[in-house]
Every structure is written in C-alpha cells, then in structure tokens.
C-alpha cells in the first residue's frame, strides 16, 4: 500500500495530522515531503500524468517526444548552414540589433530577406547565446518540431483520448517533409508550430466559449504572419467557423469573440508592419522582394496574391495554368500526389480524408456544441483548405511548403482512427478504419515504387501487411480479444513504415540551398530531385567545390548560384577581411546567395545587390556609385547570379555589374575574379 492510501485528508483537502506516539517521535526521513503530505512528487507526477489518464499515456508521450528529439537532432549539423540566405541574416542579426529587428541580410542593413523576421529572431537569439554555428542555427528548428508534436498530441487528446493524441504525434513526427523542415532553417518550422498552437487555442476557446482564448488564437496567427505573411491565414477560415458553430454561448457573443480574435491578430502583426512602413526609407534597410521598398507590396504581391496567380514581379519565372505546367510544376487537384510532391507529405492524405468524412458523418446528428465535431472542423478544415490552395496556386511553389499539412494530417488520422474504432459496432466505423488502412498501404506501395532506395522488400511487406490488417479489421468482432491488438498494431506499422523510412533517410543526410526535398538520395522527391529548377548554375568566385556548410542537395547553385552558396576559400576570406574596419561592406555581390556565402565565410557585412533574385532596385546604380565614392565598399564579386529585370523586375543589378566591370580593376584571388572598388581604371 502506498502513502496515498494510508494518508487521510482534512476538510480542506490537506493531509490530516496522524496521532503522535512513540513511533512518531522522529520524522520519517525515508519519504519526500510531498509523499509524506499524501501527494506524488514532481518526478512521479511528470511520469504519471493526469490522474484520469491511462497509466501508459504519459510514459508513451515522453518516449514519443524523446524519439522525435533524437530523430531531429542526431545528425543535425550535417546540413551546415542549410539555407545560407537565412543563415546570413541570422548571422547579421546576431551582430546588429537593427539587422535583427528588420531581418536584414547583412549587419550593415542594406536589404532585408523577402520574409518578415520572426523565425530569424529565434535563430539569432540562439546564435547570440551559443555563438555562430550550424548547431546554434538549427537547434531551435528541431526543438520547434518536438514542441509541435507535443502541441498536436495535447490538442487531440482533449476530446479523443491519449491513444488518438499519440497516433497524431507519431504521424506528424514521421512525415518526411516535417523531418526535413524541422532540421532546416527556413521559416516553415516556426510557422507550422504557430499554426498548431492556434489550433490548440481554438479548441480551448470553443470548450470555454472564451474571448480570452480567442484573443490568444489571434496572437498566434499574428505571429505566424510575422513569420511567413499570408500563408498563416489558410487556417483562419475554419478556426473561425468552428468557433461560430460550436462555442456554447449566444451567436452574438460568438461573433464578438471572433472579432476580438481578428483585432488581436491585426495588432500582433501590425505593430511591426507599422514601424517598417512609417520609418523613413533612409533610416532602415530596403524591403527585399519588393519593387517599391514596401512591406505591404511584398505581402500582397510577391509573397501574396502573386503566389496564387503566378504574376510575381521580379520572380525568376511564371507559374502554370490550372492542370497545366509551369516552372513550379503542374497545378491541379492531384498535385499533392505528384511525383515531386507525393513522397514529401501525401502518405496518409487518402486515409485522413476517409477518416475525416467518416468522423463528420458519425458526429453529424450531435448537438451544435459537440466538441469532437468542432475538432474535425478545426483540423479537417485546415487540411482541406491548404491542400486546395497548394494544388492550384500558379506562382512559386516548393515541395517543402507542404510541411504546413503535417499537423492536420496527423490530427485527423489520430482522431478519425480512434472515433472509427470506438464506433466499430456500426458499419461506418469498421469500414472507414479498414478503408483507411488499405488506402495507406496501397498508396505507400505506390510511393515506395518510385524509389529503389529500399529494394522491393519494404513496399511488398507494407502492402501485404496493410491489406491483411484491413481485412482482419472487418472481422474483429469475431476475433479473440487477445488477437485484436496485433491486428491494430499491424495496421499502424503498415501505415507508418513508408513515411518512417523516408523520415530516417531525410535526417541521415545533409541538405542545403533554397530548394530542398525529403527522402532518400535519388528518389523522385529526394535531394537533387525535382525542385522546380534543375541544373547547376556556374560556380562563383572563391568556390571550393562544396556548398556552404554541407553538400549541395537542393537543385542548383554554387556560391554564385541563385539557389545556394558555397564556402569561400581561405585566400578569399583573408583578402576580404583585410582592413575590414575601413569599410561598411567588405564586398558586394549580385544575388543574396552569392553574398551569403561570402558573408558567412568572413562573418562581415556583404551587400546583396538586387536581393534574392537580383531583381530588386536595391541599390540603384546612382546609390551604388555614391557608396563607392564614399569608400564604403571594398570589393565587387564577379560572376554573381541574378535574374535582373526578368518578369518585370529591376535591371539595377545588371547596370551596376556593367559599370563596375567598365571602371574598376579586376583582381584574381585564388583563381576567382573580384573588382577592387578602391582601384579605378581611370
């Protein structure tokens, strides 16, 4: 018998004093104070969890989080600086608070990245704490992945129980594109976490009909906007609809609470936008990705409506019409299942859609305030809306965007599977679970057939075990009770073996560049696979043959490429670093990736002319000439790549490059060409 059983409590719930006798003359030093008071210790509570939970629930959750942490961190530094475009901005933010606030590409704040800076803030703080390294930049991303798994578990568990939460968390953790982006430094990791937190807060708000929790939802969405602008709004329609339908209060209050959430969202994001728009352009960096030095233009143009229509001024190429093809792949209803996207995220999408439909059907006649149906609306709406937008957007689209689907897929699969099993006494429940298992096994077999990385054994085993489990699920009512867990375990293993193998293959190798994909090397969507832009652009001055901090795996670009950067040689670093204190920028280069490689090598400011694509009017030729006249720039890197005025962008970078070549002395540093801007030809 434990102390909880033996200890009585007084009217206030505290431990009542026991009679004092000779045996009680001394305190019992064999027990902790918490145990003597009749309460479990902190470690026991951490391990046990809530009293209402099954005894296995908390240990299983802790094991899931630990395995996820190991999966995401064991080979974390293999990617080096990963996407050098963002790593350079992180380095700049760790040196300069001004660059930190605006998300500048360099510490001298010539231009910002083409996204708002929230994700950079997290990584820059890590670098300030730990020093500049691949580990310091990527560790926050991995921790965000673990946190997202925990948030999804917690949210799903509230209405569907610990088993559903665990299934949801495992599905999320093993989604290949999640394993990629939670070990990479793009903004998508923070965006995905914030959207998951928004779903968690929405469910809490619905349960309590709480304006406070709806305002918290607004805060998370606002922070998501400061991470990747309008993409976060994909989850908003069904967050709001679920609250308007299911919150247990009057319609008037539901509307008012929703408006409060919208207002909080605007304030949470708008303060930064207002500062950027109101500060004079001369006192802040140029807004990268825009043609008018305006964050609002960037938001609603290049990063907004242009992504949907394909009309993106300054982009490297246009999109395709519906069901047609463009630089970013074919659009259409089945885009998520295509050869370049399918193995990133779609493994369990068919199963999720089956279970979502079944879940909504099974909850169809429940009262308006039914919390399980509200959860289906929150997560299912997120899933369906995001699939449709990604499928038909004609502008820039990269496979890794689909990480935004991973929490919703995991949640819907977890909720729907448990709901179907609990309602297995009726045909809809049993058939839905069997169909979802068969769909997962069949689609995994198809996806695994697109790669030779695992031979035939894995895909054949997945199909055989999955189909057998699906058939046996239909017969569980006639089975011995001891056999049922084995059937369910077989269904789960068959559903997760394919994405699990891809997730492990993803974290086992490094990734770098602007376009990266998950999976084994050589797969249709794996490193070096289809990413929207094939080929390897010419190398840039000082390139040593490897990309910055790791192997080149993203679809293009050396240090002089549009999509990736490489480590400059020791001689180049030494030359650029010489007398660096005399200059604002030790070098300038066309294109952000070109500049990023030099900046990360020297850890000194390098001006990115024209921003990411080399197509922004920053600086203009006249401004650049003034910088040179004032002695603020030492070198100009020859061979940098940009797309100039393609698709309506500025031609300033081409004009600057021509002017430099015509007027300044070319110098060769370790076989690479630079122009010394302190040595004019005439």
C-alpha positions in Angstrom: 0.0 0.0 0.0 1.3 3.5 -0.8 1.3 6.6 1.2 -1.7 8.0 -0.7 -3.8 5.1 0.6 -2.7 5.5 4.1 -3.0 9.2 4.5 -6.3 10.8 5.4 -7.3 14.3 4.5 -8.9 17.1 6.4 -11.9 19.1 5.2 -9.7 21.4 3.1 -8.1 18.5 1.3 -4.7 18.8 3.2 -3.2 15.9 5.0 -4.7 15.5 8.5 -2.2 15.1 11.3 -1.8 11.5 12.5 -1.8 10.7 16.2 1.6 11.2 17.7 3.0 8.3 19.7 6.4 6.8 20.5 6.8 5.6 16.9 6.2 9.1 15.6 8.8 10.8 17.8 11.0 11.2 14.8 10.0 12.4 11.3 10.1 9.7 8.5 13.1 10.6 6.6 12.6 7.7 4.1 9.9 9.7 2.2 9.9 13.0 0.4 7.9 15.9 1.9 5.5 15.6 -0.9 5.0 11.9 -0.3 4.5 12.4 3.4 1.9 15.0 2.6 -0.1 12.5 0.6 0.9 13.9 -2.8 3.1 12.4 -5.5 6.5 14.0 -6.1 7.2 16.2 -9.1 9.0 13.4 -10.9 6.3 11.0 -10.2 3.7 13.4 -11.5 5.7 14.1 -14.6 5.9 10.4 -15.2 2.3 9.5 -14.3 0.5 12.5 -15.8 -3.1 13.4 -15.0 -5.0 11.0 -12.7 -7.6 10.4 -15.4 -5.1 9.3 -18.0 -4.2 5.6 -18.5 -1.0 4.6 -16.8 0.7 4.1 -20.1 -0.2 7.5 -21.6 2.5 9.8 -20.1 5.4 7.4 -20.5 4.3 6.9 -24.1 4.2 10.6 -24.7 7.6 11.2 -23.1 9.0 8.3 -25.3 7.5 9.9 -28.4 9.0 13.3 -27.6 12.4 11.8 -26.9 12.5 9.7 -30.1 11.4 12.8 -32.1 14.2 14.8 -30.5 16.7 12.2 -31.3 15.5 11.8 -34.9 15.6 15.5 -35.5 19.0 16.2 -33.8 21.2 13.2 -34.2 22.7 14.4 -37.5 21.6 18.0 -37.2 24.8 19.7 -38.2 25.2 17.6 -41.4 23.4 20.4 -43.3 25.9 23.0 -42.3 24.4 26.5 -42.8 21.5 24.8 -44.6 19.8 27.7 -46.5 22.6 30.3 -46.5 20.2 33.0 -47.4 18.6 32.8 -44.0 21.8 31.8 -42.1 23.5 35.0 -43.3 20.5 37.0 -42.0 20.8 35.2 -38.7 24.5 36.0 -38.5 23.7 39.6 -39.2 21.0 39.7 -36.6 23.4 38.2 -34.0 25.8 41.2 -34.7 23.4 44.1 -35.0 20.1 44.7 -33.3 18.9 46.9 -36.2 19.5 44.0 -38.6 17.8 41.7 -36.0 14.7 43.8 -35.9 14.3 44.2 -39.6 15.5 40.8 -40.7 18.4 42.3 -42.7 20.7 40.2 -44.9 23.8 41.9 -43.5 24.8 43.6 -40.3 25.0 47.0 -42.2 21.3 46.6 -43.1 21.4 47.2 -46.8 18.4 45.0 -47.6 16.1 42.5 -45.8 15.3 39.0 -46.6 12.0 38.6 -48.5 10.1 37.4 -45.5 9.2 39.0 -42.1 11.8 38.3 -39.4 10.1 36.3 -36.6 11.8 33.0 -37.5 15.2 34.9 -37.8 14.6 36.3 -34.3 14.6 32.9 -32.7 17.7 31.7 -34.5 19.6 34.9 -34.0 18.9 34.8 -30.2 20.3 31.2 -30.2 23.4 32.4 -32.0 23.8 35.3 -29.6 23.7 32.7 -26.8 25.7 29.9 -28.3 27.9 31.6 -30.9 27.7 31.2 -34.7 27.5 27.6 -35.8 25.3 25.2 -37.7 24.1 23.7 -34.4 23.1 27.1 -32.9 21.1 28.0 -36.0 19.3 24.6 -36.5 18.7 23.6 -32.8 15.7 25.9 -32.4 14.2 24.3 -35.5 14.5 20.8 -34.1 13.0 22.0 -30.7 10.1 23.5 -32.6 9.5 20.2 -34.2 9.4 18.4 -30.8 7.1 21.2 -29.5 4.7 20.9 -32.5 4.4 17.1 -31.9 3.6 17.9 -28.2 1.0 20.5 -29.1 -0.7 18.3 -31.6 -0.8 15.4 -29.0 -2.2 17.6 -26.3 -4.9 19.2 -28.6 -6.1 15.9 -30.0 -6.1 14.1 -26.6 -8.5 16.6 -25.1 -11.5 15.2 -26.9 -10.3 11.9 -28.3 -8.0 10.5 -25.6 -4.3 9.6 -25.3 -4.3 6.9 -28.0 -5.6 9.4 -30.6 -3.0 12.0 -29.5 -0.2 9.5 -29.7 -1.2 8.4 -33.2 -1.4 12.1 -34.3 2.0 12.9 -32.8 3.7 9.9 -34.4 2.2 10.6 -37.9 3.4 14.2 -37.6 6.9 13.3 -36.5 7.4 10.7 -39.2 6.0 12.8 -42.1 9.1 13.2 -44.3 8.7 16.9 -45.1 8.4 17.5 -41.3 11.6 15.7 -40.7 13.2 17.9 -43.3 11.9 21.3 -42.2 12.3 20.8 -38.5 16.0 20.2 -39.2 16.4 23.1 -41.6 16.4 26.9 -41.2 13.5 28.1 -43.4 10.6 29.9 -41.7 8.3 27.0 -42.2 9.2 25.3 -38.9 8.1 28.3 -36.8 5.1 28.8 -39.0 3.9 25.2 -38.5 4.4 25.4 -34.7 2.4 28.6 -34.5 -0.5 27.2 -36.6 -0.6 24.2 -34.3 -0.7 26.5 -31.3 -3.5 28.3 -33.0 -5.5 25.1 -33.3 -4.8 24.3 -29.7 -6.0 27.7 -28.5 -9.1 27.4 -30.8 -10.2 24.2 -29.2 -9.7 25.7 -25.7 -11.7 28.7 -26.8 -14.6 26.5 -28.1 -14.7 24.5 -24.9 -15.0 27.5 -22.7 -16.7 30.0 -25.1 -13.8 32.2 -24.1 -13.0 35.6 -25.6 -9.6 35.4 -23.9 -8.7 32.2 -25.7 -9.9 33.6 -29.0 -7.6 36.5 -28.5 -4.8 34.1 -27.8 -5.6 32.5 -31.2 -5.2 35.9 -32.7 -1.8 36.3 -31.1 -0.6 33.0 -32.6 -1.9 33.9 -36.1 -0.4 37.4 -35.9 3.0 35.9 -35.0 2.5 33.5 -37.9 2.1 36.4 -40.2 5.4 37.9 -38.9 6.9 34.5 -39.8 5.6 33.9 -43.4 3.0 36.6 -44.1 -0.3 35.4 -45.7 0.3 31.7 -45.6 -0.8 31.5 -42.0 -4.3 32.7 -43.0 -5.0 29.4 -44.6 -6.0 28.0 -41.2 -8.1 31.0 -40.2 -11.5 30.3 -42.0 -12.2 27.0 -40.2 -10.8 28.1 -36.9 -13.4 30.9 -37.0 -16.1 28.7 -38.4 -15.7 26.1 -35.8 -16.0 28.7 -33.0 -19.0 30.3 -34.6 -20.7 26.9 -34.9 -19.7 25.1 -31.7 -18.9 27.5 -28.9 -21.5 27.1 -26.1 -22.8 30.7 -26.0 -25.1 33.0 -27.9 -24.5 33.8 -31.5 -23.9 37.5 -30.7 -21.1 36.6 -28.3 -19.6 34.2 -30.7 -19.4 36.9 -33.3 -18.0 39.4 -30.9 -15.4 37.0 -29.7 -14.4 36.2 -33.3 -14.0 39.9 -34.0 -11.8 40.3 -30.9 -9.6 37.5 -32.3 -9.3 39.3 -35.6 -8.4 42.5 -33.8 -5.8 40.8 -31.7 -4.3 39.2 -34.8 -4.0 42.6 -36.5 -2.4 44.1 -33.5 0.0 41.2 -33.0 1.3 41.5 -36.6 0.6 45.2 -37.3 2.9 46.8 -34.8 6.0 45.6 -36.7 4.4 46.4 -40.1 3.5 49.9 -39.0 7.0 50.6 -37.8 8.6 49.4 -41.0 6.1 51.4 -43.1 6.4 54.6 -41.0 10.2 54.7 -40.6 11.8 56.7 -43.4 13.4 54.5 -46.1 16.7 56.2 -45.5 16.7 55.0 -41.8 16.0 51.3 -42.5 17.1 48.6 -44.9 15.4 48.1 -48.3 12.5 45.6 -48.1 13.8 42.7 -50.1 11.4 41.1 -52.6 9.5 44.3 -53.3 10.0 46.7 -56.2 8.8 49.8 -54.3 10.6 49.3 -50.9 7.3 48.5 -49.3 6.5 45.6 -46.9 2.8 45.9 -47.9 3.7 45.4 -51.6 5.8 42.4 -50.6 2.9 40.9 -48.6 0.2 41.3 -51.1 2.3 41.0 -54.3 5.4 38.8 -54.4 4.5 36.8 -51.3 0.8 37.1 -51.6 -1.6 37.1 -54.5 1.3 36.7 -56.9 1.8 33.2 -55.4 -1.8 32.3 -56.4 -1.9 33.9 -59.8 1.7 33.4 -60.9 2.1 37.1 -61.5 5.1 37.8 -59.3 7.1 40.9 -60.3 10.8 40.2 -60.0 10.3 36.4 -59.8 12.6 34.0 -61.7 9.7 32.6 -63.7 5.9 32.3 -64.1 3.6 29.6 -62.9 1.3 27.3 -64.8 -2.4 27.4 -65.5 -4.8 25.1 -63.8 -4.0 21.5 -64.8 -1.1 22.9 -66.9 2.6 23.2 -66.3 4.9 26.0 -65.4 8.3 26.5 -63.8 6.9 25.4 -60.4 5.2 22.2 -61.7 1.7 21.3 -62.8 -1.3 22.5 -60.9 -4.5 20.6 -60.4 -6.4 18.6 -57.9 -3.9 15.8 -57.6 -0.8 18.0 -57.3 -0.2 16.7 -53.7 0.2 13.2 -55.1 2.5 14.1 -58.0 6.0 12.6 -58.5 7.7 15.6 -56.9 5.3 16.3 -54.0 3.7 12.9 -53.2 6.5 11.3 -51.2 7.0 14.5 -49.2 3.7 14.6 -47.4 0.9 12.6 -49.1 1.4 9.1 -47.5 -1.6 9.4 -45.2 -3.7 12.1 -47.0 -6.1 9.5 -48.5 -6.5 7.9 -45.1 -7.0 11.3 -43.5 -9.7 12.2 -46.0 -11.5 8.9 -45.5 -11.4 9.2 -41.7 -12.5 12.9 -41.9 -15.5 12.1 -43.9 -16.4 9.2 -41.6 -15.9 11.3 -38.5 -18.1 14.1 -39.7 -20.8 11.5 -40.7 -20.6 9.8 -37.3 -20.9 13.2 -35.5 -23.5 14.6 -37.9 -26.5 14.5 -35.6 -24.8 15.6 -32.4 -25.7 18.9 -30.8 -24.3 22.1 -32.2 -21.8 22.3 -29.3 -20.3 18.8 -29.9 -16.6 19.2 -29.3 -15.4 16.3 -31.4 -17.2 17.7 -34.4 -15.7 21.1 -33.7 -12.2 19.4 -33.6 -12.9 17.8 -37.0 -13.8 21.3 -38.4 -10.6 22.8 -37.0 -8.2 20.2 -38.2 -10.1 19.0 -41.2 -10.7 22.5 -42.5 -7.0 23.2 -42.1 -6.3 20.1 -44.1 -8.7 20.6 -47.0 -8.2 24.4 -47.5 -4.4 24.0 -47.5 -4.5 21.1 -50.0 -6.7 23.1 -52.3 -4.6 26.2 -52.2 -1.3 24.4 -52.7 -2.8 22.3 -55.5 -4.0 25.3 -57.6 -1.5 28.1 -56.8 0.2 29.0 -60.0 3.1 31.0 -58.6 6.2 30.0 -56.8 5.6 26.6 -55.1 8.2 24.5 -53.4 7.7 20.9 -52.1 8.7 21.9 -48.6 5.7 24.2 -48.2 3.7 21.1 -47.6 5.0 20.8 -44.0 2.0 23.0 -43.2 -0.2 20.0 -43.9 1.6 17.6 -41.5 -0.1 18.6 -38.2 -3.5 18.5 -39.8 -2.9 15.1 -41.3 -1.6 13.7 -38.0 -4.6 15.1 -36.1 -7.2 13.9 -38.5 -5.7 10.4 -38.7 -5.5 10.2 -34.9 -9.0 11.5 -34.2 -10.6 9.6 -37.1 -9.0 6.3 -36.3 -10.0 6.3 -32.7 -13.5 7.5 -33.5 -13.9 4.7 -36.1 -12.6 2.1 -33.7 -14.9 3.3 -30.9 -17.9 3.1 -33.3 -16.8 -0.3 -34.8 -20.2 -1.7 -33.8 -21.7 0.0 -36.8 -20.7 -0.5 -40.4 -19.4 3.1 -41.0 -16.8 2.8 -38.2 -15.4 -0.5 -39.2 -15.4 0.1 -43.0 -13.8 3.5 -42.5 -10.9 2.1 -40.4 -10.4 -0.8 -42.8 -10.5 1.5 -45.9 -8.1 4.0 -44.3 -5.6 1.1 -43.6 -5.9 -0.3 -47.1 -5.5 3.2 -48.6 -2.4 3.9 -46.6 -0.8 0.6 -47.5 -1.7 0.9 -51.2 -0.5 4.5 -51.6 2.7 3.7 -49.6 3.3 0.8 -52.0 3.0 3.2 -55.0 5.2 5.9 -53.4 7.9 3.3 -52.4 7.8 2.0 -56.0 9.1 5.4 -57.1 12.5 4.8 -55.5 15.0 2.0 -55.5 16.4 3.0 -52.1 14.7 0.3 -50.1 14.6 -2.5 -52.7 11.3 -4.4 -53.1 11.0 -5.9 -49.6 9.7 -2.8 -47.9 6.9 -1.9 -50.4 5.8 -5.5 -50.7 5.7 -6.0 -47.0 3.8 -2.8 -46.4 1.2 -3.8 -49.0 0.8 -7.4 -47.7 0.7 -6.5 -44.0 -1.6 -3.5 -44.6 -4.1 -5.3 -46.8 -4.2 -8.3 -44.4 -4.8 -5.9 -41.5 -7.5 -4.1 -43.3 -9.4 -7.4 -44.0 -8.9 -8.5 -40.4 -10.3 -5.2 -39.1 -13.6 -6.1 -40.8 -13.6 -9.3 -38.8 -12.5 -8.1 -35.4 -16.0 -8.7 -33.8 -15.5 -12.4 -34.4 -11.9 -12.5 -33.1 -10.5 -13.5 -29.8 -9.9 -10.3 -27.8 -6.2 -11.1 -27.5 -5.7 -11.1 -31.2 -7.2 -7.6 -31.8 -4.2 -5.6 -30.6 -2.0 -7.4 -33.0 -4.3 -6.5 -35.9 -4.3 -2.9 -34.9 -0.5 -2.8 -34.4 -0.1 -4.3 -37.9 -2.4 -1.6 -39.4 -0.3 1.1 -37.7 3.0 -0.3 -38.7 1.9 -0.8 -42.4 0.7 2.8 -42.4 3.8 4.3 -41.0 6.7 2.2 -42.3 6.9 4.1 -45.6 7.0 7.6 -44.3 9.1 6.5 -41.4 11.8 5.1 -43.7 11.7 8.4 -45.7 12.0 10.4 -42.5 15.0 8.5 -41.3 16.6 8.8 -44.7 16.0 12.5 -44.6 17.7 13.2 -41.3 20.6 10.8 -42.2 21.9 13.3 -44.8 22.6 17.0 -45.1 20.5 19.4 -47.1 21.5 22.9 -48.3 20.2 25.5 -50.7 16.9 27.3 -51.3 15.0 24.3 -52.7 15.3 21.1 -50.6 13.3 17.9 -50.6 12.9 15.0 -48.2 13.6 11.3 -48.8 16.5 9.1 -49.8 19.0 10.4 -52.3 18.0 9.7 -55.8 14.2 9.4 -55.1 11.8 11.5 -57.1 11.5 14.0 -54.4 14.7 13.4 -52.6 17.8 15.6 -52.6 18.7 16.7 -56.0 15.3 15.7 -57.3 12.6 17.8 -58.8 12.5 21.1 -57.0 11.3 23.5 -59.6 14.6 24.5 -61.0 17.0 21.8 -62.3 20.6 22.1 -63.2 23.6 23.6 -61.5 24.4 27.2 -62.3 28.0 28.3 -62.9 30.3 28.5 -59.9 31.1 31.7 -58.2 34.4 33.4 -57.3 36.2 31.6 -54.5 34.1 28.5 -54.7 35.8 25.5 -53.2 33.6 22.8 -54.7 31.2 22.3 -51.8 28.3 24.3 -50.7 28.3 26.5 -47.6 28.5 24.2 -44.7 27.4 21.0 -46.4 26.8 19.0 -49.6 24.8 20.6 -52.3 21.4 18.9 -52.4 18.8 21.5 -53.3 18.6 21.6 -57.0 21.1 24.3 -58.0 23.7 26.8 -57.4 27.2 27.1 -56.1 28.3 30.3 -54.3 27.5 32.2 -57.4 24.2 30.4 -58.0 20.7 31.7 -57.4 19.7 28.9 -55.1 22.7 28.0 -53.0 26.0 29.3 -51.6 29.4 27.8 -51.1 32.3 28.3 -48.7 34.8 30.9 -50.0 38.4 29.8 -49.9 40.8 30.8 -47.2 42.6 33.2 -49.5 39.3 34.9 -50.4 38.3 35.3 -46.8 41.7 36.7 -45.9 41.5 39.3 -48.7 38.0 40.4 -47.9 38.8 40.6 -44.2 41.9 42.7 -44.6 41.4 46.3 -43.3 37.6 45.4 -42.9 37.1 48.2 -40.3 37.6 50.8 -43.0 34.5 49.7 -44.9 30.8 49.4 -44.3 30.7 46.4 -46.6 33.8 44.3 -47.3 32.2 43.2 -50.6 29.1 43.5 -52.7 27.7 40.7 -54.9 24.6 40.3 -57.1 22.1 38.0 -55.5 21.6 37.1 -51.9 23.0 33.6 -52.0 26.2 34.9 -53.6 26.6 37.5 -50.9 25.6 35.0 -48.2 28.5 32.6 -48.9 31.0 35.4 -48.6 29.4 36.8 -45.5 29.2 33.5 -43.7 32.8 32.9 -44.6 34.1 36.2 -43.4 31.3 37.0 -40.8 31.5 40.5 -42.1 28.8 42.5 -43.9 28.4 41.8 -47.6 25.9 43.7 -49.7 23.4 41.6 -51.6 22.7 43.6 -54.7 19.2 43.1 -56.0 18.1 40.9 -53.1 17.5 37.2 -53.6 16.7 37.2 -57.3 19.0 40.1 -58.1 15.9 41.8 -59.4 15.1 44.4 -56.6 16.1 48.0 -57.2 18.4 48.0 -54.2 20.7 49.8 -54.6 20.1 51.8 -57.7 23.2 52.5 -59.9 23.3 56.0 -58.5 23.2 54.8 -54.9 25.9 52.2 -55.5 28.1 54.8 -57.2 27.7 57.0 -54.1 28.6 54.2 -51.8 31.8 53.6 -53.8 32.6 57.3 -53.9 32.3 57.4 -50.1 34.6 54.4 -49.8 32.0 52.2 -48.1 32.5 49.0 -50.3 35.9 47.3 -50.9 35.3 44.5 -53.4 32.7 43.6 -56.0 32.4 39.8 -56.6 32.3 38.9 -60.3 30.1 36.1 -61.5 27.3 36.6 -59.1 24.0 35.4 -60.5 20.7 37.2 -60.6 17.7 37.4 -63.0 17.7 41.2 -63.4 14.6 42.6 -64.9 13.0 39.2 -65.8 9.3 39.2 -65.1 9.2 43.0 -64.5 12.0 43.2 -62.0 14.6 46.0 -61.8 17.7 46.0 -64.1 19.7 47.8 -61.5 22.0 44.8 -60.7 22.9 44.5 -64.4 23.6 48.2 -64.6 25.8 48.0 -61.5 27.7 45.0 -62.8 28.4 46.6 -66.1 29.5 49.9 -64.5 31.9 48.1 -62.2 33.5 46.0 -65.0 34.0 49.1 -67.1 35.5 51.3 -64.4 37.4 49.2 -61.9 40.4 46.9 -61.7 39.8 43.2 -61.8 41.9 41.2 -59.4 42.3 37.4 -59.1 42.1 35.9 -55.6 42.8 32.2 -55.5 41.5 31.8 -59.1 38.4 33.9 -58.5 37.6 37.3 -60.0 36.8 40.3 -57.9 36.8 44.0 -58.7 38.7 46.3 -56.3 36.4 49.3 -55.9 39.3 51.4 -54.5 41.3 51.0 -57.7 39.5 52.7 -60.6 40.8 52.1 -64.2 40.8 55.8 -65.0 
